[in-house]
Amino acid sequence: MDLPPLSLDQLSAVIAAAPTPADLYTSLSEYEEQACLLSTTNSTERDLLVEFYTAFFVSHLLTDQICEARALTRRIPRELSQTDAIQTCLLLLRAVWQSKHTEIYKILRELPWPERSQPLVQRYEVYFQEKTLVEVSVSYEAIRVAAAATCLGADPDIAESDLIEKFTACGWKWDSETGLLHPKPVVAAPPKDDSLQNELSRVMALISNQGS
């Protein structure tokens, strides 16, 4: 069946209709051929291309296709490379590739993103936090509070004592003699198992919230 023509409205519909990141990636992949036929000199089509490539880029990150995301940035028309949105994508890709957590959260939260991609960017932030939480749990038997807060994007205004309280509320252990946190072991669960998703969401909600 032929795809509906790519437009801003159709892009919004595709993003809204995709139940999973994998579905979104697949749907946007099908539109790349149409995108290649659009003009970068026509302002309307240029704006559409920026929106499309930004959403398509984030869909790569949501499905952990980092190498493929790099390849995508090389396929984006050169005339779009200096737009704010594409520059932001490139900055995010570099930060993710280099595992620079502070930069990743700063880019996701503070830099401007096209309107249609903003929900995807927020979704990626949650995904990245939860993925990082699993990695921290697997990689570290003990970690300093500041390092854990940086990795997980905790609010920088939260006092260390409050962070310790929030982490221990989620099952982490605090060793006051060494000044180290001991992460609660987290085992990745099958995609359809919501227990891990719920637990990770609870952790992130606690450490990202300044309130008690």
Backbone as JSON Lines, residues from 0, in Angstrom:
{"i":0,"aa":"M","n":[0.84,-1.19,0.0],"ca":[0.0,0.0,0.0],"c":[0.87,1.24,0.0]}
{"i":1,"aa":"D","n":[0.51,2.22,-0.84],"ca":[1.29,3.44,-0.92],"c":[1.16,4.24,0.37]}
{"i":2,"aa":"L","n":[2.28,4.87,0.74],"ca":[2.26,5.71,1.93],"c":[1.58,7.03,1.63]}
{"i":3,"aa":"P","n":[0.89,7.6,2.6],"ca":[0.38,8.96,2.41],"c":[1.58,9.9,2.22]}
{"i":4,"aa":"P","n":[1.39,10.99,1.5],"ca":[2.5,11.93,1.29],"c":[3.03,12.45,2.62]}
{"i":5,"aa":"L","n":[4.33,12.61,2.69],"ca":[4.96,13.14,3.9],"c":[4.63,14.63,4.03]}
{"i":6,"aa":"S","n":[4.13,14.99,5.19],"ca":[3.8,16.38,5.51],"c":[3.97,16.53,7.01]}
{"i":7,"aa":"L","n":[3.88,17.77,7.49],"ca":[3.99,17.97,8.93],"c":[2.86,17.26,9.67]}
{"i":8,"aa":"D","n":[1.66,17.33,9.12],"ca":[0.53,16.65,9.76],"c":[0.72,15.14,9.75]}
{"i":9,"aa":"Q","n":[1.2,14.62,8.63],"ca":[1.41,13.18,8.54],"c":[2.53,12.74,9.47]}
{"i":10,"aa":"L","n":[3.56,13.55,9.59],"ca":[4.64,13.23,10.52],"c":[4.11,13.17,11.95]}
{"i":11,"aa":"S","n":[3.27,14.13,12.31],"ca":[2.66,14.12,13.65],"c":[1.83,12.86,13.84]}
{"i":12,"aa":"A","n":[1.09,12.47,12.81],"ca":[0.25,11.27,12.9],"c":[1.09,10.02,13.07]}
{"i":13,"aa":"V","n":[2.19,9.94,12.35],"ca":[3.08,8.77,12.45],"c":[3.66,8.67,13.86]}
{"i":14,"aa":"I","n":[4.11,9.81,14.39],"ca":[4.69,9.81,15.73],"c":[3.65,9.4,16.76]}
{"i":15,"aa":"A","n":[2.44,9.93,16.63],"ca":[1.39,9.64,17.6],"c":[0.91,8.19,17.52]}
{"i":16,"aa":"A","n":[0.95,7.61,16.33],"ca":[0.38,6.28,16.13],"c":[1.33,5.15,16.52]}
{"i":17,"aa":"A","n":[2.62,5.42,16.61],"ca":[3.59,4.35,16.86],"c":[3.53,3.9,18.32]}
{"i":18,"aa":"P","n":[3.18,2.65,18.57],"ca":[3.06,2.19,19.96],"c":[4.41,1.96,20.64]}
{"i":19,"aa":"T","n":[5.45,1.69,19.88],"ca":[6.76,1.44,20.45],"c":[7.82,2.2,19.66]}
{"i":20,"aa":"P","n":[9.01,2.41,20.25],"ca":[10.1,3.04,19.5],"c":[10.46,2.28,18.23]}
{"i":21,"aa":"A","n":[10.41,0.96,18.29],"ca":[10.72,0.16,17.11],"c":[9.71,0.42,15.99]}
{"i":22,"aa":"D","n":[8.45,0.53,16.36],"ca":[7.42,0.83,15.36],"c":[7.63,2.21,14.77]}
{"i":23,"aa":"L","n":[8.0,3.17,15.61],"ca":[8.25,4.52,15.13],"c":[9.43,4.53,14.15]}
{"i":24,"aa":"Y","n":[10.5,3.83,14.52],"ca":[11.66,3.76,13.64],"c":[11.29,3.16,12.29]}
{"i":25,"aa":"T","n":[10.53,2.08,12.33],"ca":[10.14,1.42,11.09],"c":[9.28,2.34,10.22]}
{"i":26,"aa":"S","n":[8.32,3.01,10.85],"ca":[7.43,3.9,10.09],"c":[8.2,5.06,9.46]}
{"i":27,"aa":"L","n":[9.12,5.65,10.23],"ca":[9.88,6.77,9.69],"c":[10.87,6.31,8.62]}
{"i":28,"aa":"S","n":[11.39,5.1,8.78],"ca":[12.29,4.55,7.75],"c":[11.6,4.5,6.4]}
{"i":29,"aa":"E","n":[10.32,4.17,6.42],"ca":[9.57,4.04,5.17],"c":[9.4,5.39,4.47]}
{"i":30,"aa":"Y","n":[9.55,6.48,5.23],"ca":[9.37,7.81,4.65],"c":[10.68,8.45,4.19]}
{"i":31,"aa":"E","n":[11.8,7.79,4.44],"ca":[13.07,8.43,4.08],"c":[13.19,8.64,2.57]}
{"i":32,"aa":"E","n":[12.67,7.71,1.79],"ca":[12.74,7.87,0.34],"c":[11.98,9.11,-0.1]}
{"i":33,"aa":"Q","n":[10.8,9.33,0.49],"ca":[10.06,10.55,0.16],"c":[10.83,11.79,0.59]}
{"i":34,"aa":"A","n":[11.47,11.71,1.75],"ca":[12.23,12.86,2.25],"c":[13.36,13.23,1.3]}
{"i":35,"aa":"C","n":[13.96,12.24,0.69],"ca":[15.08,12.48,-0.22],"c":[14.65,13.27,-1.47]}
{"i":36,"aa":"L","n":[13.36,13.25,-1.76],"ca":[12.85,13.93,-2.95],"c":[12.4,15.37,-2.67]}
{"i":37,"aa":"L","n":[12.41,15.76,-1.4],"ca":[11.99,17.11,-1.05],"c":[13.12,18.11,-1.27]}
{"i":38,"aa":"S","n":[12.75,19.34,-1.47],"ca":[13.72,20.4,-1.77],"c":[14.16,21.11,-0.51]}
{"i":39,"aa":"T","n":[15.45,21.38,-0.41],"ca":[15.95,22.14,0.74],"c":[15.89,23.65,0.48]}
{"i":40,"aa":"T","n":[15.54,24.05,-0.75],"ca":[15.44,25.47,-1.07],"c":[14.02,26.01,-0.89]}
{"i":41,"aa":"N","n":[13.06,25.1,-0.89],"ca":[11.67,25.49,-0.61],"c":[11.5,25.55,0.9]}
{"i":42,"aa":"S","n":[11.12,26.71,1.43],"ca":[11.09,26.9,2.88],"c":[10.15,25.92,3.58]}
{"i":43,"aa":"T","n":[9.0,25.65,2.98],"ca":[8.03,24.73,3.58],"c":[8.6,23.32,3.65]}
{"i":44,"aa":"E","n":[9.19,22.87,2.54],"ca":[9.76,21.52,2.51],"c":[11.02,21.45,3.38]}
{"i":45,"aa":"R","n":[11.76,22.54,3.45],"ca":[12.95,22.57,4.29],"c":[12.56,22.38,5.76]}
{"i":46,"aa":"D","n":[11.51,23.09,6.2],"ca":[11.05,22.94,7.58],"c":[10.58,21.51,7.84]}
{"i":47,"aa":"L","n":[9.89,20.92,6.88],"ca":[9.44,19.54,7.01],"c":[10.63,18.59,7.14]}
{"i":48,"aa":"L","n":[11.64,18.82,6.33],"ca":[12.83,17.96,6.38],"c":[13.52,18.03,7.75]}
{"i":49,"aa":"V","n":[13.62,19.23,8.27],"ca":[14.25,19.38,9.59],"c":[13.46,18.61,10.64]}
{"i":50,"aa":"E","n":[12.14,18.74,10.61],"ca":[11.29,18.02,11.56],"c":[11.41,16.51,11.37]}
{"i":51,"aa":"F","n":[11.4,16.08,10.1],"ca":[11.47,14.65,9.82],"c":[12.8,14.05,10.3]}
{"i":52,"aa":"Y","n":[13.9,14.66,9.89],"ca":[15.2,14.09,10.24],"c":[15.47,14.12,11.74]}
{"i":53,"aa":"T","n":[14.95,15.15,12.42],"ca":[15.13,15.19,13.87],"c":[14.38,14.04,14.53]}
{"i":54,"aa":"A","n":[13.13,13.83,14.14],"ca":[12.34,12.74,14.71],"c":[12.96,11.38,14.37]}
{"i":55,"aa":"F","n":[13.41,11.25,13.13],"ca":[14.02,9.99,12.7],"c":[15.31,9.73,13.48]}
{"i":56,"aa":"F","n":[16.08,10.78,13.72],"ca":[17.31,10.65,14.5],"c":[17.0,10.16,15.91]}
{"i":57,"aa":"V","n":[16.03,10.79,16.57],"ca":[15.71,10.39,17.94],"c":[15.18,8.96,17.97]}
{"i":58,"aa":"S","n":[14.47,8.55,16.93],"ca":[13.97,7.17,16.9],"c":[15.13,6.17,16.85]}
{"i":59,"aa":"H","n":[16.25,6.56,16.23],"ca":[17.45,5.71,16.26],"c":[17.96,5.55,17.69]}
{"i":60,"aa":"L","n":[18.02,6.66,18.42],"ca":[18.52,6.6,19.79],"c":[17.59,5.79,20.69]}
{"i":61,"aa":"L","n":[16.29,5.94,20.46],"ca":[15.32,5.2,21.27],"c":[15.41,3.69,21.06]}
{"i":62,"aa":"T","n":[15.97,3.29,19.94],"ca":[16.14,1.86,19.64],"c":[17.61,1.44,19.73]}
{"i":63,"aa":"D","n":[18.42,2.27,20.37],"ca":[19.85,1.97,20.62],"c":[20.64,1.72,19.34]}
{"i":64,"aa":"Q","n":[20.29,2.38,18.27],"ca":[21.01,2.23,17.02],"c":[21.96,3.43,16.84]}
{"i":65,"aa":"I","n":[23.0,3.46,17.66],"ca":[23.9,4.61,17.69],"c":[24.72,4.69,16.4]}
{"i":66,"aa":"C","n":[25.24,3.56,15.95],"ca":[26.02,3.57,14.71],"c":[25.15,3.97,13.52]}
{"i":67,"aa":"E","n":[23.92,3.47,13.53],"ca":[23.0,3.83,12.44],"c":[22.63,5.31,12.51]}
{"i":68,"aa":"A","n":[22.56,5.86,13.73],"ca":[22.28,7.29,13.87],"c":[23.42,8.11,13.26]}
{"i":69,"aa":"R","n":[24.63,7.66,13.46],"ca":[25.78,8.35,12.84],"c":[25.67,8.29,11.32]}
{"i":70,"aa":"A","n":[25.28,7.14,10.82],"ca":[25.12,7.01,9.36],"c":[24.02,7.93,8.85]}
{"i":71,"aa":"L","n":[22.94,8.06,9.62],"ca":[21.86,8.94,9.22],"c":[22.33,10.38,9.1]}
{"i":72,"aa":"T","n":[23.14,10.83,10.06],"ca":[23.6,12.22,10.01],"c":[24.41,12.5,8.76]}
{"i":73,"aa":"R","n":[24.99,11.47,8.18],"ca":[25.75,11.66,6.94],"c":[24.83,11.7,5.71]}
{"i":74,"aa":"R","n":[23.6,11.2,5.89],"ca":[22.64,11.22,4.78],"c":[21.79,12.49,4.78]}
{"i":75,"aa":"I","n":[21.79,13.2,5.88],"ca":[21.0,14.43,5.95],"c":[21.59,15.44,4.97]}
{"i":76,"aa":"P","n":[20.76,16.07,4.15],"ca":[21.28,17.03,3.17],"c":[22.18,18.08,3.82]}
{"i":77,"aa":"R","n":[23.28,18.36,3.16],"ca":[24.27,19.3,3.71],"c":[23.65,20.66,3.99]}
{"i":78,"aa":"E","n":[22.67,21.04,3.18],"ca":[22.05,22.36,3.36],"c":[21.31,22.48,4.7]}
{"i":79,"aa":"L","n":[21.02,21.35,5.33],"ca":[20.31,21.38,6.61],"c":[21.26,21.29,7.8]}
{"i":80,"aa":"S","n":[22.51,21.03,7.54],"ca":[23.45,20.71,8.62],"c":[23.67,21.85,9.6]}
{"i":81,"aa":"Q","n":[23.42,23.1,9.15],"ca":[23.65,24.23,10.04],"c":[22.38,24.72,10.74]}
{"i":82,"aa":"T","n":[21.27,24.04,10.52],"ca":[20.06,24.43,11.24],"c":[20.21,24.06,12.71]}
{"i":83,"aa":"D","n":[19.51,24.8,13.57],"ca":[19.65,24.57,15.01],"c":[19.31,23.14,15.39]}
{"i":84,"aa":"A","n":[18.24,22.61,14.81],"ca":[17.79,21.26,15.18],"c":[18.82,20.19,14.81]}
{"i":85,"aa":"I","n":[19.37,20.28,13.61],"ca":[20.34,19.26,13.19],"c":[21.64,19.41,13.97]}
{"i":86,"aa":"Q","n":[22.04,20.65,14.26],"ca":[23.22,20.86,15.1],"c":[23.01,20.25,16.48]}
{"i":87,"aa":"T","n":[21.8,20.39,17.01],"ca":[21.5,19.8,18.32],"c":[21.58,18.28,18.25]}
{"i":88,"aa":"C","n":[21.08,17.7,17.17],"ca":[21.18,16.24,16.98],"c":[22.64,15.8,16.97]}
{"i":89,"aa":"L","n":[23.49,16.55,16.28],"ca":[24.9,16.2,16.2],"c":[25.58,16.31,17.56]}
{"i":90,"aa":"L","n":[25.23,17.34,18.32],"ca":[25.79,17.49,19.67],"c":[25.36,16.33,20.56]}
{"i":91,"aa":"L","n":[24.08,15.96,20.47],"ca":[23.59,14.85,21.28],"c":[24.26,13.54,20.89]}
{"i":92,"aa":"L","n":[24.39,13.31,19.6],"ca":[25.04,12.08,19.14],"c":[26.47,11.99,19.67]}
{"i":93,"aa":"R","n":[27.2,13.1,19.62],"ca":[28.57,13.09,20.11],"c":[28.61,12.81,21.61]}
{"i":94,"aa":"A","n":[27.71,13.42,22.35],"ca":[27.68,13.21,23.8],"c":[27.32,11.77,24.16]}
{"i":95,"aa":"V","n":[26.35,11.2,23.43],"ca":[25.96,9.8,23.67],"c":[27.12,8.88,23.3]}
{"i":96,"aa":"W","n":[27.75,9.14,22.18],"ca":[28.87,8.29,21.72],"c":[30.0,8.29,22.75]}
{"i":97,"aa":"Q","n":[30.22,9.45,23.39],"ca":[31.31,9.58,24.35],"c":[30.86,9.36,25.79]}
{"i":98,"aa":"S","n":[29.59,9.02,25.99],"ca":[29.03,8.76,27.32],"c":[29.24,9.93,28.27]}
{"i":99,"aa":"K","n":[29.01,11.14,27.79],"ca":[29.15,12.34,28.61],"c":[27.76,12.69,29.17]}
{"i":100,"aa":"H","n":[27.48,12.13,30.33],"ca":[26.13,12.21,30.88],"c":[25.67,13.64,31.14]}
{"i":101,"aa":"T","n":[26.54,14.46,31.71],"ca":[26.15,15.84,31.99],"c":[25.73,16.56,30.73]}
{"i":102,"aa":"E","n":[26.51,16.38,29.66],"ca":[26.18,17.03,28.38],"c":[24.89,16.48,27.79]}
{"i":103,"aa":"I","n":[24.69,15.18,27.92],"ca":[23.48,14.57,27.37],"c":[22.24,15.2,27.99]}
{"i":104,"aa":"Y","n":[22.2,15.28,29.32],"ca":[21.03,15.84,29.98],"c":[20.87,17.33,29.66]}
{"i":105,"aa":"K","n":[21.97,18.04,29.57],"ca":[21.91,19.47,29.25],"c":[21.32,19.68,27.86]}
{"i":106,"aa":"I","n":[21.77,18.89,26.9],"ca":[21.27,19.0,25.53],"c":[19.79,18.64,25.47]}
{"i":107,"aa":"L","n":[19.41,17.58,26.12],"ca":[18.01,17.14,26.1],"c":[17.08,18.15,26.76]}
{"i":108,"aa":"R","n":[17.54,18.75,27.84],"ca":[16.66,19.6,28.64],"c":[16.71,21.08,28.27]}
{"i":109,"aa":"E","n":[17.85,21.55,27.77],"ca":[18.02,23.0,27.64],"c":[18.07,23.5,26.2]}
{"i":110,"aa":"L","n":[18.48,22.66,25.26],"ca":[18.57,23.14,23.89],"c":[17.21,23.04,23.2]}
{"i":111,"aa":"P","n":[16.96,23.9,22.23],"ca":[15.65,23.87,21.55],"c":[15.52,22.66,20.63]}
{"i":112,"aa":"W","n":[14.33,22.08,20.63],"ca":[14.01,20.95,19.75],"c":[12.76,21.3,18.96]}
{"i":113,"aa":"P","n":[12.65,20.8,17.73],"ca":[11.43,21.03,16.95],"c":[10.2,20.53,17.7]}
{"i":114,"aa":"E","n":[9.1,21.19,17.48],"ca":[7.88,20.92,18.23],"c":[7.48,19.45,18.21]}
{"i":115,"aa":"R","n":[7.49,18.83,17.04],"ca":[7.01,17.46,16.93],"c":[7.95,16.46,17.57]}
{"i":116,"aa":"S","n":[9.19,16.84,17.78],"ca":[10.17,15.93,18.36],"c":[10.27,16.06,19.87]}
{"i":117,"aa":"Q","n":[9.69,17.1,20.44],"ca":[9.85,17.32,21.88],"c":[9.35,16.14,22.72]}
{"i":118,"aa":"P","n":[8.16,15.55,22.42],"ca":[7.75,14.37,23.2],"c":[8.73,13.21,23.05]}
{"i":119,"aa":"L","n":[9.33,13.06,21.87],"ca":[10.3,11.98,21.66],"c":[11.57,12.24,22.45]}
{"i":120,"aa":"V","n":[11.97,13.49,22.53],"ca":[13.17,13.84,23.29],"c":[12.94,13.56,24.77]}
{"i":121,"aa":"Q","n":[11.78,13.93,25.27],"ca":[11.45,13.64,26.67],"c":[11.41,12.13,26.92]}
{"i":122,"aa":"R","n":[10.88,11.42,25.95],"ca":[10.82,9.96,26.06],"c":[12.23,9.37,26.07]}
{"i":123,"aa":"Y","n":[13.11,9.94,25.26],"ca":[14.49,9.44,25.23],"c":[15.2,9.74,26.55]}
{"i":124,"aa":"E","n":[14.93,10.89,27.15],"ca":[15.57,11.2,28.43],"c":[15.22,10.14,29.47]}
{"i":125,"aa":"V","n":[13.94,9.78,29.55],"ca":[13.51,8.75,30.49],"c":[14.17,7.42,30.16]}
{"i":126,"aa":"Y","n":[14.18,7.08,28.87],"ca":[14.8,5.83,28.44],"c":[16.28,5.81,28.81]}
{"i":127,"aa":"F","n":[16.98,6.92,28.57],"ca":[18.41,6.98,28.84],"c":[18.68,6.86,30.34]}
{"i":128,"aa":"Q","n":[17.87,7.53,31.16],"ca":[18.02,7.42,32.6],"c":[17.84,5.98,33.07]}
{"i":129,"aa":"E","n":[16.8,5.34,32.59],"ca":[16.52,3.98,33.03],"c":[17.61,3.01,32.55]}
{"i":130,"aa":"K","n":[18.07,3.2,31.32],"ca":[19.16,2.38,30.79],"c":[20.44,2.58,31.61]}
{"i":131,"aa":"T","n":[20.71,3.84,31.97],"ca":[21.9,4.14,32.76],"c":[21.8,3.56,34.15]}
{"i":132,"aa":"L","n":[20.6,3.58,34.73],"ca":[20.42,3.0,36.06],"c":[20.77,1.52,36.07]}
{"i":133,"aa":"V","n":[20.35,0.81,35.04],"ca":[20.7,-0.6,34.93],"c":[22.21,-0.76,34.79]}
{"i":134,"aa":"E","n":[22.83,0.06,33.97],"ca":[24.27,-0.02,33.75],"c":[25.04,0.26,35.03]}
{"i":135,"aa":"V","n":[24.6,1.27,35.79],"ca":[25.26,1.59,37.06],"c":[25.13,0.41,38.03]}
{"i":136,"aa":"S","n":[23.94,-0.17,38.1],"ca":[23.7,-1.29,38.99],"c":[24.58,-2.49,38.64]}
{"i":137,"aa":"V","n":[24.77,-2.7,37.34],"ca":[25.55,-3.86,36.89],"c":[27.06,-3.59,37.03]}
{"i":138,"aa":"S","n":[27.47,-2.35,36.77],"ca":[28.9,-2.04,36.67],"c":[29.56,-1.67,37.99]}
{"i":139,"aa":"Y","n":[28.77,-1.17,38.95],"ca":[29.36,-0.67,40.19],"c":[28.81,-1.39,41.41]}
{"i":140,"aa":"E","n":[29.72,-1.84,42.26],"ca":[29.31,-2.33,43.56],"c":[29.14,-1.16,44.52]}
{"i":141,"aa":"A","n":[29.9,-0.08,44.26],"ca":[29.79,1.12,45.07],"c":[30.13,2.33,44.2]}
{"i":142,"aa":"I","n":[29.49,3.45,44.51],"ca":[29.67,4.65,43.7],"c":[29.45,5.88,44.57]}
{"i":143,"aa":"R","n":[30.16,6.95,44.29],"ca":[29.98,8.18,45.05],"c":[28.65,8.82,44.69]}
{"i":144,"aa":"V","n":[28.11,9.56,45.63],"ca":[26.8,10.16,45.45],"c":[26.79,11.09,44.24]}
{"i":145,"aa":"A","n":[27.84,11.93,44.15],"ca":[27.89,12.9,43.06],"c":[27.96,12.19,41.71]}
{"i":146,"aa":"A","n":[28.7,11.08,41.64],"ca":[28.83,10.35,40.38],"c":[27.49,9.71,39.99]}
{"i":147,"aa":"A","n":[26.8,9.14,40.97],"ca":[25.5,8.54,40.7],"c":[24.51,9.59,40.24]}
{"i":148,"aa":"A","n":[24.54,10.74,40.9],"ca":[23.62,11.82,40.54],"c":[23.88,12.31,39.12]}
{"i":149,"aa":"T","n":[25.16,12.41,38.76],"ca":[25.52,12.86,37.4],"c":[25.05,11.85,36.36]}
{"i":150,"aa":"C","n":[25.32,10.57,36.61],"ca":[24.94,9.53,35.66],"c":[23.44,9.49,35.42]}
{"i":151,"aa":"L","n":[22.68,9.75,36.46],"ca":[21.23,9.58,36.39],"c":[20.5,10.9,36.2]}
{"i":152,"aa":"G","n":[21.24,11.98,36.04],"ca":[20.6,13.25,35.73],"c":[19.77,13.81,36.86]}
{"i":153,"aa":"A","n":[20.19,13.56,38.1],"ca":[19.45,14.09,39.24],"c":[19.52,15.61,39.25]}
{"i":154,"aa":"D","n":[18.51,16.22,39.82],"ca":[18.47,17.68,39.9],"c":[19.71,18.16,40.65]}
{"i":155,"aa":"P","n":[20.53,19.04,40.04],"ca":[21.77,19.48,40.68],"c":[21.55,20.31,41.93]}
{"i":156,"aa":"D","n":[20.34,20.81,42.15],"ca":[20.06,21.62,43.33],"c":[19.71,20.79,44.56]}
{"i":157,"aa":"I","n":[19.56,19.49,44.38],"ca":[19.25,18.63,45.53],"c":[20.51,18.44,46.37]}
{"i":158,"aa":"A","n":[20.41,18.67,47.67],"ca":[21.55,18.5,48.57],"c":[21.96,17.03,48.62]}
{"i":159,"aa":"E","n":[23.25,16.79,48.92],"ca":[23.75,15.42,48.94],"c":[22.99,14.58,49.96]}
{"i":160,"aa":"S","n":[22.69,15.15,51.11],"ca":[21.97,14.39,52.14],"c":[20.58,13.97,51.64]}
{"i":161,"aa":"D","n":[19.95,14.86,50.87],"ca":[18.64,14.52,50.32],"c":[18.76,13.45,49.24]}
{"i":162,"aa":"L","n":[19.83,13.53,48.45],"ca":[20.06,12.51,47.42],"c":[20.25,11.14,48.07]}
{"i":163,"aa":"I","n":[21.05,11.12,49.13],"ca":[21.28,9.85,49.83],"c":[19.96,9.28,50.32]}
{"i":164,"aa":"E","n":[19.13,10.14,50.89],"ca":[17.82,9.7,51.38],"c":[16.97,9.14,50.26]}
{"i":165,"aa":"K","n":[17.01,9.81,49.1],"ca":[16.2,9.36,47.98],"c":[16.71,8.04,47.4]}
{"i":166,"aa":"F","n":[18.04,7.91,47.27],"ca":[18.6,6.66,46.76],"c":[18.3,5.5,47.71]}
{"i":167,"aa":"T","n":[18.46,5.71,49.03],"ca":[18.2,4.63,49.98],"c":[16.72,4.27,50.01]}
{"i":168,"aa":"A","n":[15.87,5.26,49.73],"ca":[14.43,4.96,49.67],"c":[14.11,4.02,48.52]}
{"i":169,"aa":"C","n":[15.03,3.98,47.54],"ca":[14.83,3.09,46.38],"c":[15.57,1.76,46.54]}
{"i":170,"aa":"G","n":[16.1,1.51,47.74],"ca":[16.75,0.22,47.97],"c":[18.26,0.24,47.9]}
{"i":171,"aa":"W","n":[18.86,1.41,47.62],"ca":[20.32,1.5,47.63],"c":[20.8,1.5,49.08]}
{"i":172,"aa":"K","n":[22.08,1.12,49.31],"ca":[22.67,1.1,50.64],"c":[23.7,2.23,50.74]}
{"i":173,"aa":"W","n":[23.7,2.91,51.87],"ca":[24.63,4.01,52.1],"c":[25.63,3.61,53.17]}
{"i":174,"aa":"D","n":[26.93,3.73,52.84],"ca":[28.01,3.44,53.78],"c":[28.61,4.77,54.2]}
{"i":175,"aa":"S","n":[28.27,5.22,55.4],"ca":[28.74,6.53,55.86],"c":[30.25,6.55,56.11]}
{"i":176,"aa":"E","n":[30.85,5.39,56.39],"ca":[32.29,5.35,56.66],"c":[33.09,5.58,55.38]}
{"i":177,"aa":"T","n":[32.66,4.97,54.29],"ca":[33.39,5.13,53.02],"c":[32.83,6.27,52.17]}
{"i":178,"aa":"G","n":[31.63,6.73,52.52],"ca":[31.01,7.78,51.72],"c":[30.55,7.28,50.36]}
{"i":179,"aa":"L","n":[30.16,6.01,50.31],"ca":[29.78,5.4,49.03],"c":[28.36,4.84,49.09]}
{"i":180,"aa":"L","n":[27.7,4.91,47.95],"ca":[26.4,4.27,47.76],"c":[26.61,2.91,47.13]}
{"i":181,"aa":"H","n":[25.8,1.95,47.54],"ca":[25.84,0.62,46.94],"c":[24.52,0.43,46.19]}
{"i":182,"aa":"P","n":[24.57,0.43,44.86],"ca":[23.33,0.33,44.07],"c":[22.58,-0.97,44.35]}
{"i":183,"aa":"K","n":[21.27,-0.86,44.3],"ca":[20.44,-2.06,44.37],"c":[20.56,-2.8,43.06]}
{"i":184,"aa":"P","n":[20.88,-4.09,43.1],"ca":[21.01,-4.84,41.84],"c":[19.73,-4.77,41.01]}
{"i":185,"aa":"V","n":[19.89,-4.49,39.73],"ca":[18.76,-4.44,38.8],"c":[19.07,-5.37,37.64]}
{"i":186,"aa":"V","n":[18.17,-6.26,37.37],"ca":[18.35,-7.2,36.26],"c":[17.4,-6.82,35.15]}
{"i":187,"aa":"A","n":[17.94,-6.64,33.96],"ca":[17.08,-6.28,32.82],"c":[16.02,-7.35,32.62]}
{"i":188,"aa":"A","n":[14.81,-6.92,32.4],"ca":[13.68,-7.83,32.24],"c":[13.24,-7.87,30.79]}
{"i":189,"aa":"P","n":[12.48,-8.9,30.4],"ca":[11.94,-8.95,29.04],"c":[11.09,-7.72,28.76]}
{"i":190,"aa":"P","n":[10.99,-7.29,27.5],"ca":[10.27,-6.08,27.16],"c":[8.84,-6.01,27.67]}
{"i":191,"aa":"K","n":[8.15,-7.16,27.76],"ca":[6.75,-7.15,28.15],"c":[6.57,-7.17,29.67]}
{"i":192,"aa":"D","n":[7.69,-7.28,30.42],"ca":[7.6,-7.3,31.87],"c":[7.63,-5.86,32.38]}
{"i":193,"aa":"D","n":[6.52,-5.4,32.95],"ca":[6.41,-4.02,33.39],"c":[7.04,-3.8,34.76]}
{"i":194,"aa":"S","n":[7.47,-4.85,35.46],"ca":[7.98,-4.67,36.82],"c":[9.25,-3.84,36.83]}
{"i":195,"aa":"L","n":[10.16,-4.1,35.89],"ca":[11.39,-3.33,35.83],"c":[11.08,-1.88,35.48]}
{"i":196,"aa":"Q","n":[10.21,-1.69,34.49],"ca":[9.83,-0.35,34.07],"c":[9.28,0.44,35.25]}
{"i":197,"aa":"N","n":[8.42,-0.18,36.03],"ca":[7.82,0.51,37.17],"c":[8.85,0.85,38.23]}
{"i":198,"aa":"E","n":[9.76,-0.09,38.49],"ca":[10.78,0.15,39.51],"c":[11.72,1.27,39.09]}
{"i":199,"aa":"L","n":[12.16,1.24,37.84],"ca":[13.07,2.27,37.36],"c":[12.4,3.63,37.35]}
{"i":200,"aa":"S","n":[11.15,3.67,36.95],"ca":[10.42,4.94,36.93],"c":[10.31,5.51,38.34]}
{"i":201,"aa":"R","n":[10.12,4.65,39.3],"ca":[10.02,5.1,40.7],"c":[11.35,5.7,41.16]}
{"i":202,"aa":"V","n":[12.45,5.04,40.82],"ca":[13.76,5.57,41.2],"c":[13.98,6.94,40.6]}
{"i":203,"aa":"M","n":[13.73,7.05,39.28],"ca":[14.0,8.31,38.59],"c":[13.09,9.41,39.1]}
{"i":204,"aa":"A","n":[11.85,9.08,39.43],"ca":[10.93,10.09,39.93],"c":[11.42,10.62,41.28]}
{"i":205,"aa":"L","n":[11.96,9.74,42.1],"ca":[12.44,10.16,43.41],"c":[13.67,11.05,43.33]}
{"i":206,"aa":"I","n":[14.65,10.66,42.53],"ca":[15.9,11.42,42.52],"c":[15.81,12.67,41.66]}
{"i":207,"aa":"S","n":[14.78,12.76,40.82],"ca":[14.63,13.96,39.98],"c":[13.73,15.0,40.63]}
{"i":208,"aa":"N","n":[13.09,14.64,41.71],"ca":[12.11,15.51,42.35],"c":[12.72,16.16,43.58]}
{"i":209,"aa":"Q","n":[12.66,17.49,43.64],"ca":[13.23,18.19,44.78],"c":[12.36,18.05,46.03]}
{"i":210,"aa":"G","n":[11.08,17.72,45.8],"ca":[10.18,17.63,46.94],"c":[10.44,16.38,47.75]}
{"i":211,"aa":"S","n":[9.84,16.31,48.92],"ca":[10.03,15.15,49.78],"c":[9.21,13.98,49.29]}
